[in-house]
Structure formats: structure tokens, C-alpha cells
Amino acid sequence: MIVLQLLLYCLLFTAMVKIAVIGGAVNGLYFYPKEVQDRAIELGLIDRNTMNRKRKC
């Protein structure tokens, strides 16, 4: 029973992350460390306001 629950939780977590990053990794940039976020902003891939808005959703 525990193994089944663990499997279910893993699948649910994977589904939640996949939904959060639909359209690529830049849309889920808020999952990454601060250094990676700063580098993506520096490269112009995303701006901080957009990233914060997606984090709140």
C-alpha cells in the first residue's frame, strides 16, 4: 500500500511540474536557483516581472 501511495505522489508531483513549465524551461524559471534566474534575465530570455507573475499563478 505504501509503495502504491509513493508512486501516486510521484506521478502527481511530476504532472504538476509538467503543467507549470508548459512551453519550455523559461516558463518554469522560478524553480531554478537565483543565479540561473539572474543569468536568464541578463540574457533577455525573461524579465523579472514576468517571472514573478508566473510564480504567483
PQR file with spaces between the fields and no chain letter, atoms N, CA, C, O and H, PARSE charges and radii, in Angstrom:
ATOM       1  N    MET     1       0.811   -1.191    0.000 -0.4000 1.5000
ATOM       2  CA   MET     1       0.000    0.000    0.000 -0.0000 2.0000
ATOM       3  C    MET     1       0.860    1.263    0.000  0.5500 1.7000
ATOM       4  O    MET     1       0.550    2.227   -0.699 -0.5500 1.4000
ATOM       5  N    ILE     2       1.926    1.256    0.774 -0.4000 1.5000
ATOM       6  CA   ILE     2       2.817    2.418    0.837 -0.0000 2.0000
ATOM       7  C    ILE     2       3.484    2.656   -0.512  0.5500 1.7000
ATOM       8  O    ILE     2       3.617    3.798   -0.950 -0.5500 1.4000
ATOM       9  H    ILE     2       2.178    0.472    1.342  0.4000 1.0000
ATOM      10  N    VAL     3       3.896    1.593   -1.159 -0.4000 1.5000
ATOM      11  CA   VAL     3       4.536    1.719   -2.471 -0.0000 2.0000
ATOM      12  C    VAL     3       3.565    2.335   -3.467  0.5500 1.7000
ATOM      13  O    VAL     3       3.963    3.172   -4.277 -0.5500 1.4000
ATOM      14  H    VAL     3       3.788    0.665   -0.803  0.4000 1.0000
ATOM      15  N    LEU     4       2.321    1.942   -3.422 -0.4000 1.5000
ATOM      16  CA   LEU     4       1.307    2.493   -4.309 -0.0000 2.0000
ATOM      17  C    LEU     4       1.097    3.987   -4.034  0.5500 1.7000
ATOM      18  O    LEU     4       0.966    4.777   -4.969 -0.5500 1.4000
ATOM      19  H    LEU     4       1.998    1.262   -2.764  0.4000 1.0000
ATOM      20  N    GLN     5       1.067    4.368   -2.772 -0.4000 1.5000
ATOM      21  CA   GLN     5       0.917    5.776   -2.422 -0.0000 2.0000
ATOM      22  C    GLN     5       2.117    6.592   -2.896  0.5500 1.7000
ATOM      23  O    GLN     5       1.952    7.684   -3.440 -0.5500 1.4000
ATOM      24  H    GLN     5       1.174    3.727   -2.013  0.4000 1.0000
ATOM      25  N    LEU     6       3.315    6.067   -2.691 -0.4000 1.5000
ATOM      26  CA   LEU     6       4.516    6.764   -3.148 -0.0000 2.0000
ATOM      27  C    LEU     6       4.508    6.952   -4.660  0.5500 1.7000
ATOM      28  O    LEU     6       4.861    8.020   -5.160 -0.5500 1.4000
ATOM      29  H    LEU     6       3.449    5.180   -2.250  0.4000 1.0000
ATOM      30  N    LEU     7       4.115    5.939   -5.367 -0.4000 1.5000
ATOM      31  CA   LEU     7       4.033    6.021   -6.820 -0.0000 2.0000
ATOM      32  C    LEU     7       3.017    7.077   -7.241  0.5500 1.7000
ATOM      33  O    LEU     7       3.279    7.872   -8.144 -0.5500 1.4000
ATOM      34  H    LEU     7       3.829    5.071   -4.960  0.4000 1.0000
ATOM      35  N    LEU     8       1.875    7.085   -6.596 -0.4000 1.5000
ATOM      36  CA   LEU     8       0.838    8.070   -6.901 -0.0000 2.0000
ATOM      37  C    LEU     8       1.330    9.487   -6.622  0.5500 1.7000
ATOM      38  O    LEU     8       1.109   10.383   -7.437 -0.5500 1.4000
ATOM      39  H    LEU     8       1.663    6.440   -5.862  0.4000 1.0000
ATOM      40  N    TYR     9       1.991    9.705   -5.491 -0.4000 1.5000
ATOM      41  CA   TYR     9       2.514   11.030   -5.160 -0.0000 2.0000
ATOM      42  C    TYR     9       3.569   11.479   -6.163  0.5500 1.7000
ATOM      43  O    TYR     9       3.584   12.643   -6.561 -0.5500 1.4000
ATOM      44  H    TYR     9       2.170    8.977   -4.829  0.4000 1.0000
ATOM      45  N    CYS    10       4.429   10.595   -6.568 -0.4000 1.5000
ATOM      46  CA   CYS    10       5.448   10.928   -7.571 -0.0000 2.0000
ATOM      47  C    CYS    10       4.808   11.314   -8.904  0.5500 1.7000
ATOM      48  O    CYS    10       5.232   12.273   -9.549 -0.5500 1.4000
ATOM      49  H    CYS    10       4.416    9.649   -6.245  0.4000 1.0000
ATOM      50  N    LEU    11       3.803   10.572   -9.303 -0.4000 1.5000
ATOM      51  CA   LEU    11       3.110   10.888  -10.552 -0.0000 2.0000
ATOM      52  C    LEU    11       2.385   12.232  -10.469  0.5500 1.7000
ATOM      53  O    LEU    11       2.409   13.012  -11.421 -0.5500 1.4000
ATOM      54  H    LEU    11       3.460    9.793   -8.779  0.4000 1.0000
ATOM      55  N    LEU    12       1.753   12.497   -9.351 -0.4000 1.5000
ATOM      56  CA   LEU    12       1.071   13.784   -9.171 -0.0000 2.0000
ATOM      57  C    LEU    12       2.061   14.950   -9.189  0.5500 1.7000
ATOM      58  O    LEU    12       1.801   15.978   -9.815 -0.5500 1.4000
ATOM      59  H    LEU    12       1.734   11.864   -8.578  0.4000 1.0000
ATOM      60  N    PHE    13       3.180   14.795   -8.512 -0.4000 1.5000
ATOM      61  CA   PHE    13       4.195   15.845   -8.495 -0.0000 2.0000
ATOM      62  C    PHE    13       4.746   16.088   -9.891  0.5500 1.7000
ATOM      63  O    PHE    13       4.921   17.235  -10.302 -0.5500 1.4000
ATOM      64  H    PHE    13       3.392   13.960   -8.003  0.4000 1.0000
ATOM      65  N    THR    14       5.021   15.012  -10.620 -0.4000 1.5000
ATOM      66  CA   THR    14       5.527   15.135  -11.987 -0.0000 2.0000
ATOM      67  C    THR    14       4.515   15.849  -12.872  0.5500 1.7000
ATOM      68  O    THR    14       4.893   16.698  -13.678 -0.5500 1.4000
ATOM      69  H    THR    14       4.879   14.081  -10.286  0.4000 1.0000
ATOM      70  N    ALA    15       3.251   15.522  -12.735 -0.4000 1.5000
ATOM      71  CA   ALA    15       2.204   16.175  -13.528 -0.0000 2.0000
ATOM      72  C    ALA    15       2.115   17.661  -13.193  0.5500 1.7000
ATOM      73  O    ALA    15       1.946   18.483  -14.093 -0.5500 1.4000
ATOM      74  H    ALA    15       2.944   14.832  -12.079  0.4000 1.0000
ATOM      75  N    MET    16       2.224   18.016  -11.924 -0.4000 1.5000
ATOM      76  CA   MET    16       2.162   19.425  -11.536 -0.0000 2.0000
ATOM      77  C    MET    16       3.325   20.216  -12.123  0.5500 1.7000
ATOM      78  O    MET    16       3.134   21.335  -12.598 -0.5500 1.4000
ATOM      79  H    MET    16       2.362   17.348  -11.193  0.4000 1.0000
ATOM      80  N    VAL    17       4.513   19.653  -12.094 -0.4000 1.5000
ATOM      81  CA   VAL    17       5.682   20.345  -12.643 -0.0000 2.0000
ATOM      82  C    VAL    17       5.562   20.466  -14.157  0.5500 1.7000
ATOM      83  O    VAL    17       5.880   21.516  -14.716 -0.5500 1.4000
ATOM      84  H    VAL    17       4.668   18.744  -11.708  0.4000 1.0000
ATOM      85  N    LYS    18       5.111   19.416  -14.827 -0.4000 1.5000
ATOM      86  CA   LYS    18       4.956   19.463  -16.279 -0.0000 2.0000
ATOM      87  C    LYS    18       3.946   20.530  -16.688  0.5500 1.7000
ATOM      88  O    LYS    18       4.154   21.232  -17.678 -0.5500 1.4000
ATOM      89  H    LYS    18       4.852   18.563  -14.374  0.4000 1.0000
ATOM      90  N    ILE    19       2.870   20.656  -15.945 -0.4000 1.5000
ATOM      91  CA   ILE    19       1.870   21.683  -16.243 -0.0000 2.0000
ATOM      92  C    ILE    19       2.453   23.070  -16.010  0.5500 1.7000
ATOM      93  O    ILE    19       2.166   23.999  -16.764 -0.5500 1.4000
ATOM      94  H    ILE    19       2.702   20.086  -15.141  0.4000 1.0000
ATOM      95  N    ALA    20       3.262   23.214  -14.977 -0.4000 1.5000
ATOM      96  CA   ALA    20       3.840   24.519  -14.644 -0.0000 2.0000
ATOM      97  C    ALA    20       4.821   25.000  -15.700  0.5500 1.7000
ATOM      98  O    ALA    20       4.977   26.207  -15.882 -0.5500 1.4000
ATOM      99  H    ALA    20       3.495   22.459  -14.364  0.4000 1.0000
ATOM     100  N    VAL    21       5.479   24.100  -16.390 -0.4000 1.5000
ATOM     101  CA   VAL    21       6.501   24.503  -17.357 -0.0000 2.0000
ATOM     102  C    VAL    21       6.085   24.231  -18.799  0.5500 1.7000
ATOM     103  O    VAL    21       6.932   24.001  -19.663 -0.5500 1.4000
ATOM     104  H    VAL    21       5.352   23.119  -16.242  0.4000 1.0000
ATOM     105  N    ILE    22       4.791   24.257  -19.053 -0.4000 1.5000
ATOM     106  CA   ILE    22       4.325   24.100  -20.431 -0.0000 2.0000
ATOM     107  C    ILE    22       4.929   25.225  -21.268  0.5500 1.7000
ATOM     108  O    ILE    22       4.831   26.395  -20.896 -0.5500 1.4000
ATOM     109  H    ILE    22       4.103   24.444  -18.351  0.4000 1.0000
ATOM     110  N    GLY    23       5.534   24.891  -22.359 -0.4000 1.5000
ATOM     111  CA   GLY    23       6.126   25.884  -23.236 -0.0000 2.0000
ATOM     112  C    GLY    23       7.620   26.041  -23.058  0.5500 1.7000
ATOM     113  O    GLY    23       8.226   26.866  -23.742 -0.5500 1.4000
ATOM     114  H    GLY    23       5.614   23.941  -22.660  0.4000 1.0000
ATOM     115  N    GLY    24       8.228   25.298  -22.186 -0.4000 1.5000
ATOM     116  CA   GLY    24       9.670   25.337  -22.053 -0.0000 2.0000
ATOM     117  C    GLY    24      10.129   25.675  -20.643  0.5500 1.7000
ATOM     118  O    GLY    24       9.332   26.018  -19.770 -0.5500 1.4000
ATOM     119  H    GLY    24       7.736   24.628  -21.630  0.4000 1.0000
ATOM     120  N    ALA    25      11.416   25.568  -20.453 -0.4000 1.5000
ATOM     121  CA   ALA    25      12.006   25.769  -19.130 -0.0000 2.0000
ATOM     122  C    ALA    25      11.956   27.222  -18.689  0.5500 1.7000
ATOM     123  O    ALA    25      11.961   27.500  -17.489 -0.5500 1.4000
ATOM     124  H    ALA    25      12.063   25.289  -21.162  0.4000 1.0000
ATOM     125  N    VAL    26      11.909   28.152  -19.631 -0.4000 1.5000
ATOM     126  CA   VAL    26      11.867   29.560  -19.255 -0.0000 2.0000
ATOM     127  C    VAL    26      10.573   29.879  -18.513  0.5500 1.7000
ATOM     128  O    VAL    26      10.564   30.741  -17.635 -0.5500 1.4000
ATOM     129  H    VAL    26      11.905   27.926  -20.605  0.4000 1.0000
ATOM     130  N    ASN    27       9.490   29.200  -18.851 -0.4000 1.5000
ATOM     131  CA   ASN    27       8.222   29.427  -18.161 -0.0000 2.0000
ATOM     132  C    ASN    27       8.249   28.898  -16.728  0.5500 1.7000
ATOM     133  O    ASN    27       7.452   29.337  -15.899 -0.5500 1.4000
ATOM     134  H    ASN    27       9.497   28.499  -19.564  0.4000 1.0000
ATOM     135  N    GLY    28       9.133   27.980  -16.427 -0.4000 1.5000
ATOM     136  CA   GLY    28       9.269   27.449  -15.074 -0.0000 2.0000
ATOM     137  C    GLY    28      10.551   27.892  -14.423  0.5500 1.7000
ATOM     138  O    GLY    28      11.095   27.184  -13.576 -0.5500 1.4000
ATOM     139  H    GLY    28       9.781   27.624  -17.100  0.4000 1.0000
ATOM     140  N    LEU    29      11.043   29.049  -14.800 -0.4000 1.5000
ATOM     141  CA   LEU    29      12.334   29.530  -14.321 -0.0000 2.0000
ATOM     142  C    LEU    29      12.346   29.762  -12.810  0.5500 1.7000
ATOM     143  O    LEU    29      13.411   29.749  -12.193 -0.5500 1.4000
ATOM     144  H    LEU    29      10.600   29.625  -15.488  0.4000 1.0000
ATOM     145  N    TYR    30      11.186   29.971  -12.216 -0.4000 1.5000
ATOM     146  CA   TYR    30      11.128   30.218  -10.779 -0.0000 2.0000
ATOM     147  C    TYR    30      11.490   28.980   -9.972  0.5500 1.7000
ATOM     148  O    TYR    30      11.694   29.084   -8.763 -0.5500 1.4000
ATOM     149  H    TYR    30      10.321   29.982  -12.718  0.4000 1.0000
ATOM     150  N    PHE    31      11.577   27.798  -10.608 -0.4000 1.5000
ATOM     151  CA   PHE    31      12.024   26.585   -9.923 -0.0000 2.0000
ATOM     152  C    PHE    31      13.552   26.540   -9.789  0.5500 1.7000
ATOM     153  O    PHE    31      14.077   25.789   -8.967 -0.5500 1.4000
ATOM     154  H    PHE    31      11.412   27.713  -11.591  0.4000 1.0000
ATOM     155  N    TYR    32      14.258   27.333  -10.582 -0.4000 1.5000
ATOM     156  CA   TYR    32      15.714   27.287  -10.641 -0.0000 2.0000
ATOM     157  C    TYR    32      16.343   28.173   -9.570  0.5500 1.7000
ATOM     158  O    TYR    32      15.673   29.052   -9.027 -0.5500 1.4000
ATOM     159  H    TYR    32      13.831   27.944  -11.249  0.4000 1.0000
ATOM     160  N    PRO    33      17.631   27.952   -9.256 -0.5600 1.5000
ATOM     161  CA   PRO    33      18.315   28.797   -8.272  0.2800 2.0000
ATOM     162  C    PRO    33      18.422   30.253   -8.747  0.5500 1.7000
ATOM     163  O    PRO    33      18.289   30.546   -9.935 -0.5500 1.4000
ATOM     164  N    LYS    34      18.660   31.138   -7.807 -0.4000 1.5000
ATOM     165  CA   LYS    34      18.729   32.579   -8.069 -0.0000 2.0000
ATOM     166  C    LYS    34      19.775   32.925   -9.134  0.5500 1.7000
ATOM     167  O    LYS    34      19.544   33.814   -9.953 -0.5500 1.4000
ATOM     168  H    LYS    34      18.768   30.900   -6.842  0.4000 1.0000
ATOM     169  N    GLU    35      20.910   32.242   -9.133 -0.4000 1.5000
ATOM     170  CA   GLU    35      21.968   32.537  -10.100 -0.0000 2.0000
ATOM     171  C    GLU    35      21.498   32.266  -11.526  0.5500 1.7000
ATOM     172  O    GLU    35      21.794   33.034  -12.441 -0.5500 1.4000
ATOM     173  H    GLU    35      21.098   31.520   -8.467  0.4000 1.0000
ATOM     174  N    VAL    36      20.769   31.179  -11.705 -0.4000 1.5000
ATOM     175  CA   VAL    36      20.252   30.825  -13.032 -0.0000 2.0000
ATOM     176  C    VAL    36      19.198   31.837  -13.456  0.5500 1.7000
ATOM     177  O    VAL    36      19.160   32.241  -14.618 -0.5500 1.4000
ATOM     178  H    VAL    36      20.528   30.555  -10.961  0.4000 1.0000
ATOM     179  N    GLN    37      18.347   32.246  -12.532 -0.4000 1.5000
ATOM     180  CA   GLN    37      17.333   33.250  -12.840 -0.0000 2.0000
ATOM     181  C    GLN    37      17.974   34.560  -13.271  0.5500 1.7000
ATOM     182  O    GLN    37      17.556   35.170  -14.255 -0.5500 1.4000
ATOM     183  H    GLN    37      18.378   31.918  -11.588  0.4000 1.0000
ATOM     184  N    ASP    38      18.997   34.990  -12.527 -0.4000 1.5000
ATOM     185  CA   ASP    38      19.680   36.238  -12.866 -0.0000 2.0000
ATOM     186  C    ASP    38      20.344   36.160  -14.239  0.5500 1.7000
ATOM     187  O    ASP    38      20.321   37.132  -14.995 -0.5500 1.4000
ATOM     188  H    ASP    38      19.336   34.494  -11.728  0.4000 1.0000
ATOM     189  N    ARG    39      20.925   35.028  -14.561 -0.4000 1.5000
ATOM     190  CA   ARG    39      21.575   34.857  -15.869 -0.0000 2.0000
ATOM     191  C    ARG    39      20.550   34.900  -17.002  0.5500 1.7000
ATOM     192  O    ARG    39      20.814   35.489  -18.050 -0.5500 1.4000
ATOM     193  H    ARG    39      20.944   34.239  -13.947  0.4000 1.0000
ATOM     194  N    ALA    40      19.393   34.287  -16.805 -0.4000 1.5000
ATOM     195  CA   ALA    40      18.349   34.308  -17.832 -0.0000 2.0000
ATOM     196  C    ALA    40      17.824   35.726  -18.041  0.5500 1.7000
ATOM     197  O    ALA    40      17.537   36.123  -19.171 -0.5500 1.4000
ATOM     198  H    ALA    40      19.179   33.808  -15.954  0.4000 1.0000
ATOM     199  N    ILE    41      17.698   36.482  -16.965 -0.4000 1.5000
ATOM     200  CA   ILE    41      17.263   37.879  -17.082 -0.0000 2.0000
ATOM     201  C    ILE    41      18.322   38.700  -17.797  0.5500 1.7000
ATOM     202  O    ILE    41      18.002   39.553  -18.625 -0.5500 1.4000
ATOM     203  H    ILE    41      17.931   36.160  -16.047  0.4000 1.0000
ATOM     204  N    GLU    42      19.591   38.439  -17.475 -0.4000 1.5000
ATOM     205  CA   GLU    42      20.705   39.141  -18.120 -0.0000 2.0000
ATOM     206  C    GLU    42      20.749   38.867  -19.617  0.5500 1.7000
ATOM     207  O    GLU    42      21.067   39.760  -20.402 -0.5500 1.4000
ATOM     208  H    GLU    42      19.851   37.746  -16.803  0.4000 1.0000
ATOM     209  N    LEU    43      20.430   37.633  -20.018 -0.4000 1.5000
ATOM     210  CA   LEU    43      20.431   37.273  -21.437 -0.0000 2.0000
ATOM     211  C    LEU    43      19.187   37.774  -22.169  0.5500 1.7000
ATOM     212  O    LEU    43      19.129   37.727  -23.397 -0.5500 1.4000
ATOM     213  H    LEU    43      20.172   36.908  -19.380  0.4000 1.0000
ATOM     214  N    GLY    44      18.204   38.249  -21.426 -0.4000 1.5000
ATOM     215  CA   GLY    44      16.992   38.767  -22.035 -0.0000 2.0000
ATOM     216  C    GLY    44      15.970   37.707  -22.377  0.5500 1.7000
ATOM     217  O    GLY    44      15.071   37.958  -23.179 -0.5500 1.4000
ATOM     218  H    GLY    44      18.251   38.288  -20.428  0.4000 1.0000
ATOM     219  N    LEU    45      16.083   36.541  -21.798 -0.4000 1.5000
ATOM     220  CA   LEU    45      15.118   35.478  -22.056 -0.0000 2.0000
ATOM     221  C    LEU    45      13.777   35.764  -21.394  0.5500 1.7000
ATOM     222  O    LEU    45      12.727   35.363  -21.896 -0.5500 1.4000
ATOM     223  H    LEU    45      16.813   36.337  -21.146  0.4000 1.0000
ATOM     224  N    ILE    46      13.822   36.461  -20.264 -0.4000 1.5000
ATOM     225  CA   ILE    46      12.612   36.767  -19.499 -0.0000 2.0000
ATOM     226  C    ILE    46      12.933   37.966  -18.626  0.5500 1.7000
ATOM     227  O    ILE    46      14.101   38.219  -18.330 -0.5500 1.4000
ATOM     228  H    ILE    46      14.675   36.786  -19.856  0.4000 1.0000
ATOM     229  N    ASP    47      11.921   38.704  -18.212 -0.4000 1.5000
ATOM     230  CA   ASP    47      12.170   39.788  -17.258 -0.0000 2.0000
ATOM     231  C    ASP    47      11.626   39.401  -15.885  0.5500 1.7000
ATOM     232  O    ASP    47      10.835   38.467  -15.754 -0.5500 1.4000
ATOM     233  H    ASP    47      10.972   38.499  -18.452  0.4000 1.0000
ATOM     234  N    ARG    48      12.060   40.126  -14.883 -0.4000 1.5000
ATOM     235  CA   ARG    48      11.726   39.757  -13.506 -0.0000 2.0000
ATOM     236  C    ARG    48      10.216   39.847  -13.242  0.5500 1.7000
ATOM     237  O    ARG    48       9.673   39.021  -12.509 -0.5500 1.4000
ATOM     238  H    ARG    48      12.703   40.884  -14.990  0.4000 1.0000
ATOM     239  N    ASN    49       9.536   40.837  -13.829 -0.4000 1.5000
ATOM     240  CA   ASN    49       8.093   40.981  -13.607 -0.0000 2.0000
ATOM     241  C    ASN    49       7.331   39.769  -14.144  0.5500 1.7000
ATOM     242  O    ASN    49       6.424   39.264  -13.483 -0.5500 1.4000
ATOM     243  H    ASN    49       9.977   41.508  -14.425  0.4000 1.0000
ATOM     244  N    THR    50       7.695   39.304  -15.335 -0.4000 1.5000
ATOM     245  CA   THR    50       7.042   38.145  -15.928 -0.0000 2.0000
ATOM     246  C    THR    50       7.287   36.909  -15.075  0.5500 1.7000
ATOM     247  O    THR    50       6.372   36.122  -14.837 -0.5500 1.4000
ATOM     248  H    THR    50       8.432   39.715  -15.872  0.4000 1.0000
ATOM     249  N    MET    51       8.509   36.743  -14.623 -0.4000 1.5000
ATOM     250  CA   MET    51       8.846   35.582  -13.810 -0.0000 2.0000
ATOM     251  C    MET    51       8.058   35.601  -12.495  0.5500 1.7000
ATOM     252  O    MET    51       7.557   34.561  -12.069 -0.5500 1.4000
ATOM     253  H    MET    51       9.253   37.383  -14.817  0.4000 1.0000
ATOM     254  N    ASN    52       7.942   36.748  -11.857 -0.4000 1.5000
ATOM     255  CA   ASN    52       7.190   36.845  -10.597 -0.0000 2.0000
ATOM     256  C    ASN    52       5.700   36.590  -10.832  0.5500 1.7000
ATOM     257  O    ASN    52       5.037   35.981   -9.993 -0.5500 1.4000
ATOM     258  H    ASN    52       8.349   37.594  -12.203  0.4000 1.0000
ATOM     259  N    ARG    53       5.175   37.049  -11.957 -0.4000 1.5000
ATOM     260  CA   ARG    53       3.763   36.819  -12.263 -0.0000 2.0000
ATOM     261  C    ARG    53       3.485   35.332  -12.459  0.5500 1.7000
ATOM     262  O    ARG    53       2.465   34.820  -11.998 -0.5500 1.4000
ATOM     263  H    ARG    53       5.713   37.544  -12.638  0.4000 1.0000
ATOM     264  N    LYS    54       4.400   34.639  -13.150 -0.4000 1.5000
ATOM     265  CA   LYS    54       4.212   33.200  -13.370 -0.0000 2.0000
ATOM     266  C    LYS    54       4.369   32.419  -12.070  0.5500 1.7000
ATOM     267  O    LYS    54       3.726   31.385  -11.890 -0.5500 1.4000
ATOM     268  H    LYS    54       5.228   35.055  -13.524  0.4000 1.0000
ATOM     269  N    ARG    55       5.209   32.895  -11.170 -0.4000 1.5000
ATOM     270  CA   ARG    55       5.387   32.240   -9.873 -0.0000 2.0000
ATOM     271  C    ARG    55       4.095   32.310   -9.070  0.5500 1.7000
ATOM     272  O    ARG    55       3.728   31.340   -8.407 -0.5500 1.4000
ATOM     273  H    ARG    55       5.732   33.735  -11.316  0.4000 1.0000
ATOM     274  N    LYS    56       3.406   33.438   -9.120 -0.4000 1.5000
ATOM     275  CA   LYS    56       2.176   33.607   -8.353 -0.0000 2.0000
ATOM     276  C    LYS    56       1.037   32.740   -8.899  0.5500 1.7000
ATOM     277  O    LYS    56       0.174   32.292   -8.144 -0.5500 1.4000
ATOM     278  H    LYS    56       3.705   34.226   -9.659  0.4000 1.0000
ATOM     279  N    CYS    57       1.042   32.510  -10.204 -0.4000 1.5000
ATOM     280  CA   CYS    57      -0.011   31.674  -10.789 -0.0000 2.0000
ATOM     281  C    CYS    57       0.168   30.244  -10.358  0.5500 1.7000
ATOM     282  O    CYS    57      -0.618   29.379  -10.744 -0.5500 1.4000
ATOM     283  H    CYS    57       1.743   32.874  -10.817  0.4000 1.0000
